[in-house]
């Protein structure tokens, strides 16, 4: 019997040894790629995965001096308090509306601009346009808010001067609750629309010129070529970037909103990120705001999984 067991174990382990041997040979063949990927992997482990341990604060009454091990566990108490908080539903509504407007108006903007830039035939003029539309992306939100104040100021703003030519009195745009969402979405589009065209222009550059020449021989004008060749060719890129944007649906950006907020527009402009900063850091309610952050992440992951499944069924394109 012991001899039979030894023979069986040797038979079972032989394929396993062969797989390990093939794995090592494969890794040795591409050792250069594995070596250069080590810094990136360490970055994600240290700065993205290790901080995930802080999620436990959402289920504790975290005490800064007691730490994770000494703080009292409270279960879902902070999540219950989150939905019962008087301001939470209003702030969640603001965040969802801004995320929705950003997708509806902000996501198609780089696609349209890339299609328009693709139609510019003079190369020097095209490069000049691209440089001009890229530049705002390198400005900080503090500078952009300063530019916005200069344009929208009720006393010296350019826009109010134009309205004055038509007999319209000065408007304090940044003090109007009804306008703050438009300003936030519009400023984001102005800052990032040029930068967002880079990927689409790269996708357009990969289209084979023979397709356009064949379309011209069939009598298709530029508009028909755009609809029948360019748009279908970049559709996989559009789908992937849209799925990535869906995952950040509730992540509108702290700086983007904080620099425009004031007591007059806070009711319609405050979002979850600014609320987390105001309550979590300034009021030191770490556990409560960690629960809000975890809620944001769960919503984003859920939307991403749903959108990815729908995209796979509808277009065949998906992230995973």
JOURGI-V120661 format. One record per residue. N is the residue number from 1. RES is the residue in one small letter. OMEGA is omega in degrees with one decimal (999 if undefined). Layout:
# JOURGI-V120661
n=[N	N]
res=[RES	RES]
omega=[OMEGA	OMEGA]
This chain:
# JOURGI-V120661
n=[1	2	3	4	5	6	7	8	9	10	11	12	13	14	15	16	17	18	19	20	21	22	23	24	25	26	27	28	29	30	31	32	33	34	35	36	37	38	39	40	41	42	43	44	45	46	47	48	49	50	51	52	53	54	55	56	57	58	59	60	61	62	63	64	65	66	67	68	69	70	71	72	73	74	75	76	77	78	79	80	81	82	83	84	85	86	87	88	89	90	91	92	93	94	95	96	97	98	99	100	101	102	103	104	105	106	107	108	109	110	111	112	113	114	115	116	117	118	119	120	121	122	123	124	125	126	127	128	129	130	131	132	133	134	135	136	137	138	139	140	141	142	143	144	145	146	147	148	149	150	151	152	153	154	155	156	157	158	159	160	161	162	163	164	165	166	167	168	169	170	171	172	173	174	175	176	177	178	179	180	181	182	183	184	185	186	187	188	189	190	191	192	193	194	195	196	197	198	199	200	201	202	203	204	205	206	207	208	209	210	211	212	213	214	215	216	217	218	219	220	221	222	223	224	225	226	227	228	229	230	231	232	233	234	235	236	237	238	239	240	241	242	243	244	245	246	247	248	249	250	251	252	253	254	255	256	257	258	259	260	261	262	263	264	265	266	267	268	269	270	271	272	273	274	275	276	277	278	279	280	281	282	283	284	285	286	287	288	289	290	291	292	293	294	295	296	297	298	299	300	301	302	303	304	305	306	307	308	309	310	311	312	313	314	315	316	317	318	319	320]
res=[x	x	x	x	x	x	x	x	x	x	x	x	x	x	x	x	x	x	x	x	x	x	x	x	x	x	x	x	x	x	x	x	x	x	x	x	x	x	x	x	x	x	x	x	x	x	x	x	x	x	x	x	x	x	x	x	x	x	x	x	x	x	x	x	x	x	x	x	x	x	x	x	x	x	x	x	x	x	x	x	x	x	x	x	x	x	x	x	x	x	x	x	x	x	x	x	x	x	x	x	x	x	x	x	x	x	x	x	x	x	x	x	x	x	x	x	x	x	x	x	x	x	x	x	x	x	x	x	x	x	x	x	x	x	x	x	x	x	x	x	x	x	x	x	x	x	x	x	x	x	x	x	x	x	x	x	x	x	x	x	x	x	x	x	x	x	x	x	x	x	x	x	x	x	x	x	x	x	x	x	x	x	x	x	x	x	x	x	x	x	x	x	x	x	x	x	x	x	x	x	x	x	x	x	x	x	x	x	x	x	x	x	x	x	x	x	x	x	x	x	x	x	x	x	x	x	x	x	x	x	x	x	x	x	x	x	x	x	x	x	x	x	x	x	x	x	x	x	x	x	x	x	x	x	x	x	x	x	x	x	x	x	x	x	x	x	x	x	x	x	x	x	x	x	x	x	x	x	x	x	x	x	x	x	x	x	x	x	x	x	x	x	x	x	x	x	x	x	x	x	x	x	x	x	x	x	x	x	x	x	x	x	x	x	x	x	x	x	x	x]
omega=[178.3	179.9	178.9	-179.8	179.5	179.4	179.7	179.7	179.4	179.2	-178.0	-174.4	-178.5	176.3	179.8	178.4	179.4	178.8	178.5	179.9	177.9	179.1	179.0	178.4	179.4	-179.4	178.7	178.8	-178.4	-175.8	-179.2	179.1	178.9	-179.5	-178.2	177.7	-177.1	178.9	178.6	179.2	178.2	178.9	-178.4	-180.0	-174.2	-171.3	-178.5	-174.5	179.0	178.0	178.0	178.1	179.0	177.8	-178.2	178.1	-179.7	-178.0	180.0	165.8	-165.4	175.2	-174.1	-176.2	179.5	179.5	-178.0	-174.1	-175.5	-177.8	-177.4	177.0	-178.0	178.0	-177.0	-176.3	-178.1	176.9	176.9	179.3	-179.3	-177.6	177.6	-178.8	-174.5	-175.2	-169.9	-177.4	177.1	-179.5	176.6	177.4	177.9	-177.7	-178.9	179.2	179.5	176.8	179.4	179.6	-178.8	178.5	-176.4	-175.1	-174.9	-177.0	-179.5	-173.8	178.6	179.4	180.0	-179.2	178.7	177.7	178.9	178.7	179.7	-179.2	178.1	-173.7	-179.7	-171.3	-178.0	179.2	178.8	178.7	179.2	178.2	-179.6	179.2	-178.5	-177.2	176.7	-168.6	-177.7	-178.0	-176.8	177.2	176.5	-179.9	177.4	178.8	-179.2	177.3	176.8	176.8	-179.5	178.2	178.7	-179.3	-171.4	-177.9	-179.4	-176.9	-174.8	-177.1	-178.6	-176.3	178.2	175.8	177.8	178.5	179.0	178.2	179.7	176.2	179.7	-177.9	-178.9	-179.6	176.2	-172.6	-177.0	176.7	-179.4	178.8	-175.6	-175.6	-172.6	-179.8	177.7	179.5	-179.4	-179.3	-178.3	179.3	177.6	178.4	-179.6	-176.8	-168.1	-175.9	179.7	179.1	-179.2	-178.9	-173.6	-177.2	-178.7	177.3	176.8	178.0	178.7	-179.8	179.9	178.8	-176.6	-178.4	-179.3	179.4	178.8	179.7	177.6	179.3	178.3	178.7	177.4	176.3	-179.4	176.8	-175.4	-179.9	179.6	177.9	179.1	-177.0	-172.5	-176.5	-172.3	-176.8	177.0	-178.0	-178.3	-178.7	175.8	177.2	178.7	-178.1	-178.7	-179.5	177.5	178.2	177.6	178.7	179.1	179.2	178.7	-173.1	-178.9	-178.7	-174.8	178.5	-177.6	-175.4	-176.6	-177.7	-171.8	-176.4	-179.7	-174.4	169.6	-176.0	-177.5	-177.5	-174.5	-177.3	-179.5	-173.2	-175.8	180.0	-176.2	-178.4	179.6	177.1	178.2	178.8	-175.4	-176.3	-174.0	-176.5	-176.7	179.1	175.2	174.2	-171.2	-176.9	-178.3	-178.6	172.5	176.5	178.0	178.1	178.3	176.5	178.1	-177.1	-179.8	178.6	179.6	179.6	179.6	179.1	-179.6	-179.8	179.8	-178.7	179.5	178.7	179.0	-179.9	-179.4	-179.6	-174.5	-173.4	-176.2	179.4	178.0	-179.6	-178.2	999]
